[in-house]
Amino acid sequence: MYPAVDSVRTFINHAFQNKEPWQIAAMTSTVTLATVWLWTFVCQDESLLERGKKHLFKLARYVPSIRDRINKELTNVNDTFEKDVVRRLKEASFIIELPKSGLNNEEILNLVKQFVHLGDYDWKGGRVSGAVYRHNDELAQLMGNVYAIASYTNPLHPDIFPGICKMEAEVVRIACHLFNGDEAACGTMTTGGTESILLACKAYRDYARDVKGIRKPEIIMPVTAHAAFDKAAQYLNIKICCIPVDPKNFTVCIRTMRKSITKNTIMLVGSAPNFPYGTLDDIAAISELGVKYGIPVHVDACLGGFLACFMSDAGYALPPFDFSLPGVTSISADTHKYGYAPKGSSLILYRNKNYRHYQYTITTDWPGGIYGSPTVNGSRAGGIIASCWATLMFYGRDEYVNSTKKIIETTRYIEQNLRDMDGIFVFGTPATSVIAIGSKDFHIYRLSEALSSKGWNLNTLQFPSGIHICVTHVHTEPGVADNFLEDVRNELKIVMEDRNVPVEGKLAMYGMSQSIPDRSVVGDFTRCFLDSMYYTDKNGTK
């Protein structure tokens, strides 16, 4: 017998010497349970360091001085957000109780027009980043007529509304062809990119559990992947493993992604393009990982998918990112962005029905009958499906190609001019329509603040600080891009004259939030912002 083993045996025998059987059993059980507890405590999703920091911050809130300071700051933040809402809605009246008698059609329409046009930014004139992807009066009129016809339809009842289901099936099939899917490719329409992503995560979680027996699912994705994946992980109890991006090209590090794959990995994610920087991950390399390790690969093309699929025909080469790659098993793409459909429509596409089956939710033993639904919602708005279908029919392939050509031309024109300006730099290489800029000479939020005063609404980025513009068809209108560039040049010149001026207003708070180690406090700030969206004047309007 080995000396070490003999020593352990001797130690154990000595420890239990003169002990009664019940004592031996109790001691053994206690040690076993303690070992299991310790193993569970150590082997959690978060590291001991991360959990220790969170616990420390939580305990710190019990210190009266710290608690009072945090509460004071939260009150100030809440007041700031509420005052901002009041300022934006200063011309609006609030209706906080049902009117005793219904309003007539003219009154209702006048109020809707008033409310829709509240706000500081001219989105029709191309002064905002993304948000509204095309403005066409003829299409808007058509959408109103189409929605009126289909407004009370519901594909939950295919026997009553078979035509709505037909239109959804046609939209899905058209998209499958656009993204190089074969006849086995399939999918569903959803209410937006977040639902499309959530459903893909749900499908792969259930697939992995049923086929591979995975009980602790993990998703491997770039740190730049959309926040909807984190939302899905919170809803579905999935662990997220975020992979850093290359600091030069701002695309995911494939080597780190490969090293992060474990027996619990249910899904690999790539963006085409990502939201923050508009760069395209190496989807071909991720596809190879998926094939090699037998892991589904999801491509998030929600933002630029309906540009990317037309870029080749528009004369702009783009690396493969869709079902033409053997490892890609699903794609999310928003029809309400560059598909130009009304808000509330997106697509989740799969390589075959096997994956889509795990997206479905089936209840077989409900007293109300056998219940099955393809997406998160049970009842769905048939009017949105009909409007999306009508939009695709209205434009047709040639117009989508022409629109893509204009948008990519405008994006590259803006990008090149921004690269020629001193004091700022462009993050990576924009793949489709998003251009992100930062600065090593001053706080970039100052430029965002200055452009906002000129009527431009851009997206703010963090870790690192940056801002981006998402170029849409509205920006291709004559003069819009040049006006933007001229304002950037003028404001940049002013900022560069005194580079050390601090950021002010809401952006100062946004910038400050990046330095707060206790992210739960930042979460509280965000809750205040979300609360402000539901502000109403307590007095209302009689």
N, C-alpha and C positions, 0 to 999 in steps of 0.2 A: 504494500500500500504506500502511496505517495506520502511523504512526511507532512505536507501541508494538510492533506485530507485527514490524516491521522490526528493532527493537532486540533482540527475543527471537531472531529468526533469526540476527542477527549474533553474539549471545552464544553460541548453540548451535554455529554454524560454528566460532567461535574455540575453543570448548571441545574440539571434536573434531579440531582441526587437528593434523596429523602423527600421528594415531592410526591403528593398523592395524585392518582390518575386525573381527577377533576382539575387540579391545579395545572398539570401538564397540558390538558386540553384547553384550559382558559388562556394560558400563556401563549400556546401555539396559535390560537384563534386571534388573540390580540396582536401578535407580531404580524400575522398574515394580513389582517385588516389594515394595520398601520402601513404595511408595505404597499398594499393596493392603493390606499389613499394617497401616499406619497408619490407613487407612480402616476396616478391620475392628476395630481396637483402639478407635477413637473411637466407631464406630456400633454399640455393643452395647446390650443391654437396659437395663443399669444405666448411670447417668451416670458420668463420670470421677470426680466427687466421691465418689459412693457406693463405687465400686471402690477409690478411693484410701484412704478411711476403713477399708474392710475389710482392705486390704493392710497398712495401718499397724497395725491392731489385731492382725493375724496376726503381724507382725514383733515387736510388743511382747511377745508371749507367749514369745519367745526370750530376753528379758531375765530373768536368773535371779530377781531379786527379784519381778518381776511374775508370772512363771510360778509361783513358790512360793506367792505370796499367792492366786492363782486356785485352785491345787490345794488349798490349805488350806480355802478357802471351799467348794469343791466337796465336800470330805470332810465338812465340817460340815453342809452341806445334805443330803448323802446320809444322814448319821447322823440328822438331824432327821426326814427322811421315813421312815426305817426304824423309828425309835422310835415314830413315830405309828402305823405299821402294827402294830407289836407291841402297842401299847396297845389298838388296836381289836380285835385278834385274841387278846387275853389269855386268853379262855376257850376258845379253840379248840385242838384237837389237830391235828397235821400228819401226813399219811400220805405219805411220800416214796418208798416202795417198794410194789410190788404185794403185797397180802396173799397169804400162801401158799395159803390156801383162801378162796374167795369168801365175802363177807359175806351173811347172809340178808336177806330183804326188810325186816324190821323194823329191823335195824341200819342199813341203808342209808338208809331213810326218816328215822330219828331223826337221823342225821348231817346229812342234807340240811336238815332243819328247823332244826337247830342253826346250821348255816352261814348259811342264808338270813337268820336273825334276828340275826346279829351286827351290830354298829354302834350308833351313838349316837342316831340320829335316828328319830323315830316317823313314818315315811312314810305309814302307814295313817291316822294322825291328822291329816294335812295339815300337817306341820311342815317340809316341804321345798318348794323351788321346782321346779316341773316334775317331771322324773324318773318319777314314777308318776302317770298322768293320771286313773285311776279305779280304785276298789277295789269289786268286786262279788263276793261269795262265790258266788252262783249262777252267774255267768259264769265264775269261776275253775274251778268244778267242771265246767262244760260244756267249757271249754278243755282241761282234763285229759283228758276223755273223747274229744274230737275229735282231739287230738294223738295219743292212744294208737291210735286207728283208723288215722290217716294217717302215723304216725311213720316208717315205712320206705318211703314212696312218694317218687318222684323225677320231676319233670316233664321231666327230660332224656330220659326214655323215654316219649314220648307214646303209643306203641302199647301199652305195658304199663299206663300210668296215665292214660288219657284223661280220667277224671273230675277229676283234679287240674288238668289243663290247662283243663278247662271252668270250674272254679271260679276260676282265675286270670283267664281271659277275662271272666268275669262281674264280678269285682271291678273290672277295668280299665274295662269298659263302664259300670258304675254310676258310677265316678269321673268318666268323661268327661261324663256327663250332669250331674253335680253342678257341674262347672266349665264348663258351657255349651259343650261341644264338640258338633259335629255328627256325622253318621254316619261322616265320614272320620277323626274323632279316634281315637287309638289309644294304646297304651303297653304297659308291662310292670310287673310287680311286682319289687321289689328287696328287699334285706336291711335297708335303712335310708336315711335322707336323704343320707348321704355317697355311697352307691353311686348313688342317683338323680342327684345332681348330677354325679358323675364321668362317668356315662354320657351325660348331656346334653352335657357338654364334649367327650367323645369323638365323639359324633355330629356336632356342629358343626365340630369340627376336621377330620374326614374329609370332611364335606360341602363345606367351604370349599376343601379341597385338591383335591377331585375336580371341583367345579363352577366354582370361581373361580381355581384354581391358586395359592392362598395357601400359602406354604411357611414363613412366620414368623407363626403365628397369635397373635392378641391378644384377650383378653377385657376388656371394659370393665364395671366393676361398682362399686357403692358400697363405701366402706371398711368399711361395716357388714355387707356380705354375709358369709355363713357361711364359716368357715375351710375347709370342704370344697372350695370353689373353689380355694383355694391348694393344697390337697392334690392335686386333680385336675391343676392346672397343673404341679406337681412330677412327677407320674406321666407326664403326656402332653406335657411339654416345650412348654408354652404360656406366653406372657408375660401377666402380669396388669397392668392399668392401673386403679388404685384412685382413685375419685372421692370428694372430700370431701362431707360432709353439711352442710346448713344448720345453723349453730350455734343457731338458735332452734327449728326444728321437727324437726331430726335426721332429715331425709329427704334423699335424694341430690340434688345440685345438677345440674339438667337442662342448664343452660347449659354447665357444664364437661364434662358427659358428651358433649354434641354436639361441642364443640371437640376432644375427645380421639379422635374417630372417625378412623381412618386406612384406607388400602387393605388393611391386614392385619387389621382388626377382623372377628372371626368370630361375635361373640356380645355382646349387651347383657343385663345382669342387673338385675333389680329384686327387692326382697324384700316379701313380703306375709304377715306383717310381718317385720322383721329381728329377729335374736336379741337384740342388746344392749339396745335401747330399746323394742322392740315397736311401732315406728312403721311406717307404710305408705308406701313410696316411691310417687311419682306414676307408676303403671304406665301410665296412659293417655298421658302425655307420652313415656315410653320407647317405648311402642307406636308412636307417631307417628314417632319417630326410626327405628325398625326398618323401617317402611313406606317412609319417605322415602329411606333409604339402602340398602334391600334387605338388612338384617342381621337374622338371627333374634333373637328376644327370649325369654329364659328368665325365668320368674317362680318364685322360690323361696318356696313356700308350705309348706315342710316343717313348720315349727313350728305355724302357726295355720290352715293350709289347711282342715282339717276343722271349724273354727269359722267361718271366713270364708264358706264356701259355704252355711252355714245362717243367717247373720246376718240377711239380708233377711227370711226367713220368721219369724225370732225377734223381728222388730220393730226391728232396728238397721240403719240405712242404712250402706253401705260403698261407697266409690268402686269402679268396675269394675276388676278385676285379672286376669280369666281369659280364656278363649277368646272371650268376647264382644267383646274388643278385637282388631281385625284383625292387629295386629303381633305379638301373643303367639303364639309357635310351640311353646312347651313349658312345662310346669308340674311341679314336684316337690312332693309332699305325702305326709306320713307318716301311714299308717293306725295305727301303733303309738303315736301321740300322742293327738290328740283323736278319732281313729277308734276308740280304746280297744281295739285288737287287741293281742295279746301282742307283746313286743319282737321285732324282726327283720323288720318288714314296712313297706314304703313303696311309693310309685308314682312313675314317671316317665311323663308323658303328653305326646303330641305332637299337633299340629294335623292331621297326616296321616302316612301310612306312609312317604313319601319320606324324612322326617327319621329315623323309627325304623329304616329300613334301614341308615342309617349308624351306628346304635348297635350293630348286630349284629357279631359276630366270626365270620368264615367262613374255614375252611381247606379247600381243595379237593384238595390233593395229598398228604395224609397217608396212609401205608400202612394206617393203621387205618380208613380210610374218609373220606368227606366229613363234615366236622365243622362244625356251626354252633351257636352259643349266643347267646341274646338279651341276656344280662347278663354281669357279671364272672364269676360262678360258672358252672361246668359243671353239676355235680350241685347241686340245690337242695332245700331241706327242704320236702317236700310237706305236712308237718304244719303249718308256719307258714302256708302258703297256705290250707289248709283252716280253720285257726283264724281267720285274718283274715276269710274268707268267712262263717264261722259267727258272728263278732262282728257283722258288718253285718246279718245276718239276725236276730240276737237282739234288737238295738235297734230297727231300722227307722227310717224317716225322722222320724216324730213324736217319738221319744225323742231323736234327735240334735238336733232343733230345740229341744225342752224343755231339754236339757242345755246347749246353747249359750246359751239365754236366762238360765239360772241363772249360768253362768260369766261372761257379759258384765255382768250385774247386779252380781255380786260384785266383779268387777274395777273397775267404775266407782265402786262404794261405797268400796272400799279407796283408789282413786286420789283421790277427792274428800277423804277424811279425811286422807290424806297431804299433800295440797296445803294443808290448813288448819293444818299443824304448822309452827311456827317452826324455822328452822335447816336445813331441807332443802328441796329442790325436785324436781319431776318432770321428767324429760327428755322434751320433746316431748309429743305426744298419743298415748297408747296406742290402737292400732287394734283389737286383740283382747284378749289376756289377759296381756300382759307390762307391768309397771310398773317403770320404772327411776328410782332416786332418787340425788341427789348432794347436796353441801353446799358452800357458800362460807364457812362459819364454822368447820368442823373437818374432820379427815380422815374421810371417810365410812366407811372400813374400821373405824373404832372402833365405829360403830353396828353394823356387820356382826358384829364380834367380840362385842359385848355381846349381840346377838340369838342368836348361836350358843351362848352360855352359857345362854340360856333354852330351847335346844332347836330353834331355827329355823335351817335351812340355806338360805342365799340364794346367788345367783350373783354373783361379783365381776366388775367391769368395769374396763377400763383405757383411758387416752388419750381422755377423762379418766376419773379414778377414779369409780366408781359401784357400786351394787349393784342387783339387780333381783329381783323375785318373779314367777314364772310361775304364774298362778292356774289351778288345775285343778278338776275336779269335786269332788275331795276337800275343797277349800277352801269349797265351797258348803254343806257340812254345818253344822248349827246351831252357832254359837259360835266356829267356827274363825277367821273373818275378824275378829271382834271381839277375840278373844284376841290375834291378831297385832297389831292396831292398838293395843291396850292396852299390850302389851310394847314396841312402838315408842315410844309416848308416854313411858312410864316410863324407858326406857333413854336416850331422846333428852334428857330433862330432866337426867339425871345427866351425860351427855356435855357438855351445854351449860354446866354449872356450871364446868367447867375444860376449855376448848376446845383447849388446847395440849398435852395429854397425848399422847405418841407412841403409834403403833400397836404392838402386841406380837404375838409368836408368828408363825405362818406368814403371816398377813396383812401383817405388817411386811416380811417378805421379798418378798411379792408386790408391795407398794407400792414397795419399794426397787428392784425389778427394772425399773420404768418409767424410772428415772433412769440406768440403765446404758447408755452409748452403744454399747458392743460387744454387739450382740444375740446374737452367738454364745455369749457367756457365759450369757445367759438361756436359750439353747437347751440348754446343758449342764445348767443347773438342771432344766429340763423333763425331760431324759433321766433324771436322778436320780429324779425323781418317777415316771416311767413304770417305771423299774427296780424301785421299791419295790412296785409292784403285783404283782410276781412273787416276793415274799419268801416263803420257807418256813424254818421252824426246821431248821437243819442236822442236829439230832439226831433230829428226827421223833418219831413215836410207834410203838413196837413193838406 
